[in-house]
Amino acid sequence: PMVSRPALSNVQMTAITPGDVGTTKPLGVYDPLGLMTTMPDKYRRFQEMEIKHGRIAMAAVLHVVLTEAGVRWPGYLSFAEDIKFSDMPGGTWASWAALPNLAWAQIVLIVALLDNSVLAQDPAKAPGDVGPAFWVRY
């Protein structure tokens, strides 16, 4: 016997609707855990974090492509340890290992400050919309 399921149009959703970015034609809005209806605030936070992590991943891929191609900033990476940007090896693991620990601390601190101040998510805007008025999300 066939099991009937409710039509997608009868499902009440708060965070996403059919036709939004991320929905698929055959499935429509796919939410097997019911996060959209039971925990919409958590679902929105998950959306924000997914977009943010995706952007960080894209920047990391760009880093690998550019450093492997030989693109480097001019000048010093660290005056204290006498390291120039041109001294940094290309690629993911090599450049990660060659970077001094204090440089990693600076990177984490700057990203955290930007994430919580300049690029903080405004609850009134769509998830991922963290830029000024000229910023186009899609």
Secondary structure, 3 states (H helix, E strand, C coil): CCCCCCCHHHCCCCCCCCCCCCCECCCECCCCCCHHHHCHHHHHHHHHHHHHHHHHHHHHHHHHHHHHCCCCCCCEEECCCCEEHHHCCCCHHHHHHHCCHHHHHHHHHHHHHHHHCCCCCCCCCCCCCCCCCCCCCC
